[in-house]
């Protein structure tokens, strides 16, 4: 939520990588997907869940303790789609020459998440908010794609030092 000087780590790090190296990148084929949630939707989910837990007998609650929260349902973008979006956005802004993303070379993992790169942007991580939706919760905020283009990218570009430096709000993330 840029309003509160907070944005995600993964996409801004990949964007700073693209600014530094001249191209957007993804791990492997870019096919993995990851569920995601806007922080304000997550806060609302907690409120719905807390109200539900107050009104529910503990035996019922203890029978199934897990509630997942996500806003993507079955429309999770792949990391290749995210790289495409980063590439197109930066290319349209005249900041990189080619919009087409490439596979991230292992020797440049240090520019993103170091030895954790495969785990952070190269694996599937999926969940479904089925139980929260049954309680009446639903996401209201922008999806990951709109948030990147409308909120995060302008913040990254405004705060970037031009060389892939510290980037957003002086936070270096993991690599760039």
Secondary structure, DSSP 8 states (H G I E B T S, - for coil): -GGGT---SHHHHHHHHHHHHSS-EESTTS--BB----HHHHHHHHHHHHHHHHHS-HHHHHH-------S-TT---BHHHHHHHHHHHHHHTTSSS----EE--GGGGGGTTGGGHHHHHSS-B----HHHHHTT----S--HHHHIIIIIHHHHHHH--SSS-S-GGG---S--
